[in-house]
Amino acid sequence: MAHRKAELITVDDPHDPRLGDYTDLTDVELRRRREPAEGLFIAEGEKVIRRALHAGYTMRSMLLSEKWTEQMSDVIAEASAPVYLVSPELAERVTGYHVHRGALASMQRKPLPEPEELLRAAPSSVVAPEPVVDRADTGTSSAAAPRQSAGCRVAIFEDIVDHANLGAAFRNAAALGVDAVFLTPRCADPLYRRAVKVSMGTVFRVPWTRLTSWPKDLDLFRRSGFVTAALCLDEKSITVDELAARRYENLALMLGTEGDGLSVGAQRAADEWVRIPMVAGVDSLNVAAASAVAFYATRL
């Protein structure tokens, strides 16, 4: 079967039903309900769109202003979905904000794996790094070598509701070699536009799924040979350096919601309690910052 090339379609009506995926992007509650239910998410900006495609997500459509068609010409040429050309003014009327990056794509979500499946697959399930093109050269590209390790580290995020924090935590996980991320049922959507944007598309690099029965699901990690380590402020906790020195082969790092941190139930179910030592009267770090410290300190 021949590959159907993208259609370039000029649209000048903000109420055109073909632009339905892009309407009211600033209405957080609406989009949080609608996007998972309809199996879509929005990728914003050239880099994020390219990273979504590289990770194997299917494009439903793309929304571009005219000046971005040349820069995205290779994506357009390979796409099998319509590309809607709109004026910046019309894009703002449809989405509810000024689309200063000039390019949006509606992408099809993938089914989430079962937690047991993801634990079995990690770390072999990590998405390969995208090729890095040397612009000063002749277009040749290379990719970073995959990390070689016999051990496995995963992160468990409990009830993180701020999309920016969740996106930053995913970016930290991708940058610092975390093999998979598990979200509790009340966690924010990592594929929400702001989370994807803050993560710079690295949310597509790290395999993730949702847990369904929290904190009972921690038994899954124990059965799979993981030590669960809860980041908390209890005086009986060990430091993150002490945790790293124990060099557990399979480690699950647990981080809690903004403000309250990990729930009492999650802490009680954990194997280890861990703290990041603070000075100058500061009691804790933002959860995204704390994740970066923990991921770096325990790197394999």
N, C-alpha and C positions, 0 to 999 in steps of 0.2 A: 504494500500500500504506500502511495506517495505521501511524503510529509507535507501537510497543509501549512502554508506560510501564513504569517499574521496578516490580518486585514488592518489597513490604516483607515480609520473612520473619523471624519471631522464631525464633532457634535457641538451644536450651539444652543441647545435647550437644557437648562439645569434640571428639568423634570423628566428628561429622557430616561425611561426605565432601564436602559442598558447601563446607566451609571449608578444603579441601585446599590452596588457593593460599596460605593464611596460616600454615600449620603450620611451627614451628621456625624462625622468622625470625632468631633469634640464632645459628644454626648457619651460620657464614660459608661454610665449605667446601661444605656441602650446597647452600646457596642459590646459590653461584657456579656450581656444576655444573648445578643444576636449572633455574634461571630462564631462561638463554639457550636451553637444550635444549627447554623447554616453551613458549618464545616469550612469556614474561610478565615483568613487573617489578612491584614494589610501590611505590605512592605513599603517603606518610604525611603526614597533616595537610591541613587545608582548602586552604591556599594552593598546596601542591604538587599536590594533586588537580586543582584548578582550572587550574593551569598546564599540566598534562599534557593535559587535555581541550582547552584552548585551542590547544595545539600539534598537535592532531589525533589523539592516541592514543585508541584504543577501549577502553572500560571492560569488563572481564570480569565484575566484581562489586565490591561495596563492603561493608565491615564497619564498622558504627557502633554506638556506645552510644546509648542513648535520648536523652540530653541534647543530642546533636549533630544530631538529625533536623531541628530547626527551622532551625539555621544552614545546613544543607546542603539545605534544602528545594528550592531551585531546581535544584540538581544532581540530586537525586532525581527531580524532575518531568521532567527532560529525559533521564534515563538510560534506556537500553534493556537494562539488565542488572539482575539481582537485587541487592537491598540487604538484607544480613543484620544484624538487630538482635540484639545480644548484651550481656550484662552486662560491666562492666569486668573482673570476676573471670574470666569465661569467656574473654574476649579475651586475658588474660594467660596462661591455661592453653594456649590454642591457639598463640599467637605465641612465648611464652617470655619475655616482658617486659611491664612495665606500659605500656600504650598511652596515655600521658598526653595525646596530641593527640586521642584519641577517634575518629579516622577513618582508615581504611586503604582503599585501592582496589587491586585487581589490574587491571593494564593490559596490553593486548596490544602487544608490540613491533612495530616496523615493520622491514621488510627494510632492511639497510644498503646504501647506494649503493656502487657501485664507486668506488675512489679517483679514477680518471680522470673519472668523471661528476661527482663533487663538485667537482673542480678546475674543470671547465668551467662549473658552475653558480654558483660563488662569484663575487662576493658577493651575487648576486640570490637565493640560496637561503636567506638568513637569515630566520628566522621573525619576522613582524611583532610589535612590542610588544603586550602585552595592554592593553586599555583600562584607564585609571585612573579609578575612580569617585570623584567628589567627595562624600564622605559628608555634608559640611555643606551641600551644595546640594540639588537636587531629584532626584538620581539621574542627572544628566547625566554623560557620560564623555568622555574624550579619550584620545589616544594620542600618545606621543612621535613626532616626525617621524623618518623613517628617515635614517640617515647618508648623505650624498651624497659620493661619492668615485669617482675613476676608477681608483684603485689597489686592491690586494687584499692582505690579511694573513691568513695561516693559521698555526696552531700545530701542531707535531708533538711528541707526548709519547711518550718512549721508556721503556717498562718501569716506569711509575709504578704501584706495587702497593698503596699505601695509599689506601683509598677516600676518606678525608677530604681528603687532599691533592689527589686527582683531582677531587673535587667542588668544592673551593675554586678550583682552576685553571680549571675550566669556568665558575664564577661570575665570575672575573676576565675570562675571554675574552668572556663575554656583556656584562659591564659596560663593557669597554674596546674594544668594536667589532671583535673578531677575527671573521673571516668564516667560518671553518670549522676544525675540529679533526680531526687524524689521529692514530690510536693505533697503536703497534706491536703485534705479536701478543701479547706478554706483559703488556700493560697491564691494569690492573684494569678491571672493568665499570663504566662511568659510570652505568648504570641500576640498579646495586645500591642497596638502600634507603638506606644511609648516605651514599653519594656523592650521591644525589638530594637527600637531606635537607640536607647541608652546602651544596650548590649552591643551595638554596632553590628548586629547580625550574628554575633557569636552564639546566640541562643540556638542557632541551627547546627552548631558544631557539637554540642554536648547532648547525648541521649538523655531523655527525661520521661517521666511518667508521673501519674498521681497515685497515691496510696488511697485506700478506700475505708480502712478501719483503723483509725489512729487513737492511741498509740499502740494498739494491739499488733499492728503491722511490724513492729520492731522484732517480733519473733521470726519473721521472714529473714531478717538480716543475720540473726544468730544462727538459724539453721543453715545459712549459706556461709558460715564461718567468719562473719564480720564482728568486730568489736565496735560497739556504739558509744560515741563520745559526745556528751552534751556540753555545749558552751554555756556556762552559767556563772553567777557571781558568788556562789556559796563558798564560805571560808574553808570548807573541807575539800574543795576542788584542787586538782593539781594544775601546774602551769602548762601552757601549750608546749613549752620547751621540754618539760618532763614527759608529756605525751609523745612528742616526736622521738625522744630518746628510747622509748620502749619499742619503737619500730614494729608495730603491729602489721602483719602482712596484708590484712584486709580491714580497712577502717572506714566507718561511717561517721561523718561529722554532722552533728545536729545543731542547727541555728534557729532561733525563735523569732517571733514577731517583733515589730518595732515597739519600743516602749517596755512592754512586759517581759519580753524574752520568752524562753521556753516555758511551756506549761508545767505545772507540778507533776502531772501524770507522765509527761515525756521525760522529765528529769528522773523520776523514780524508776522508770523502765530502762534507763541507760546503764551501760556497764561502767563508764567513767564520767566524772565531772571535771570540766576543764575551764580554766580562766586565762584571759590575757592580762598579764600584770599591768596595772595602771599607776601613774604618778600624778603629782600636782592636784590631788583631790578630784580627779576625773574618775567616775565610777565605771564607765563603759564606752564602747565605740558604737557608731552606727552599724547596723547589721551587715551592710555591704562591706564596710571597712573591716569589720571583724572577720568576715568570711575570707577576705584577702590575706589577712595575717595568718589565720588558721590554715588556709590552703598552702601558703608559702612555707610555713614552719613545718608542716607534715609532708612536704613533697617527697616523692620516692626517688 
